[in-house]
Every structure is written in structure tokens, then in C-alpha cells.
Amino acid sequence: MKIAITTFENNSHSLVPSDLHHTNYFLLLNTDDLNQYKFIPNMYNKTISGSKIFCSQFLIKQGVDAIICGKNDEQTAQMFILAGIKIEEMPGARVDEIIKQISEHSLLNV
């Protein structure tokens, strides 16, 4: 399963921001090997309008199966749902704790 986690910083101690607009990085990981992951800078977070839509489209194009993020507005959530992407809202959670939950199969039913 390919998962995207929204983050403030590009390290495993970072927190999940409150929403997509405040996301500085996307952490992409595959549950087949949780030690192999990649932080991608969010090039849309400085956009004056439409940043949430652009971020959603970017993640859909990455082929993610699930996203762990802050709160979503209705339009953003609908885009993910229509694309078949599971959404887990966890604003303020630490990335390393999320990865631990994924590895223990207690998050997203991995």
C-alpha cells in the first residue's frame, strides 16, 4: 500500500499539520518496506488560492492508496474519496509514531 503523510518538516519527528494548506512536505512510503521513504516538498503550499485542490491532484497522480493528514474540507475529501484514496485525519500526530502504528498494523488496516 502506498501512503502519503503530510508533514511540516522533512524528518520523522515532524508533525502532521492542521490541513493541506500548511503542509510543507509529503512523505511517501510503501508498506512493503517502511524503511524506504521519500519526502517531497509541497510546491503548492504558497499558492494564494487553490492549494488544497492542487495538493490533492498531486497526491492522486502519485498513486497513493491512503493519505494521513490534518483536517480536510468537503471538496478535498470528495476528491480523495472519488479517487479511491483512504483518508485518516491525524492533525498534530508525529510521523514516527504514525509509521510505528502502520508497522504494527493498527492504522489503515495494513
N, C-alpha and C positions, 0 to 999 in steps of 0.2 A: 504494500500500500504506500503510495506517495503522499506525504503530508507536508503542508506548509504551516509554519508557525510565524506569526507576526511578532517583531521584536523592536525594542528601542535601539539596542546595540548589537554588534556582530560578535557576540560571545555567549557562552552557555549560561552565564549568570544574569543575563539580561531579563527584563520583564516584558510581558505582553502588554502593549499599550491599550488605552481605553477604546480605540476604534482604528479603522484603516487609515484615516487621515493623518494620524500621529505615528504611523509605522515608518521607521527608518530603514528596516531590513526585513526580508523574508528569509526564513530558514527553511530550506527544502531538504527533506530526508526521506529515506525509504526504509520501511520497517524490516526489510530483508537484511539490512546492515546498518544499525543505528550509529555505528562509529564513523560512517561515511556520510557527511552532510555538507551543505554549501549555503553560505549567507550571500544573498543577492541584495544590493542596495535598492531601495524603493525610489525609482526615478520620478514617481508621481506625487510624492508627499508635499512638494512645494507648489503644486498646481493650485491656482486660486479656486477654480470650480471643477467639479467632475472627478476629483482624485479618487474617490471611493469606486466609481464606475471603472476608471482606468485600472486601478489595482485589481479589481475583480476580474476584468478581462485578461489582465496579465496572468493571474493565477490559473484561470481556466485554460489559457494557452499552454501553461506549464504541465498540464495533465494531472493536476493533483486530485486525489480521491477525497481528501479531507483538509479542512483548514481549522487551525486553532488560533483564535483571535480575540479581540475585545468585542464590544457590542457592535452589532450591525443594524443599519436602518432597514426598513422593509424592502426597498428597492435592491439593495445589495444582497440581502438574504435570498430574495427571489431569484437573482441571477445565479447564485451558488446552487440553490435547490434545482432550478431548471437544468443546470449543467451536471446534476447528479453528485454534487460535492457535499459531503457531510460537514456540518458546522458545529464546532464546540467553542462556546464563548467562555473565555477564562481571563478577563482583564486583570492585570496585576500579578498573574502567576509567573513563576520563574521558569525559564526554558529548561534548565537541567532537571527540575522536578517534573516537568511535563514529559521529558524524554524517559525519565525513570518510570513514570506511570505507563507510558506506552510499552516499555520493555517488560513490565510486569503484567501486561495485557489487561490493565484495569481502566484504560482510556481508549475510546473509539472501538472497542471490541476487536482489537487487532489480533 
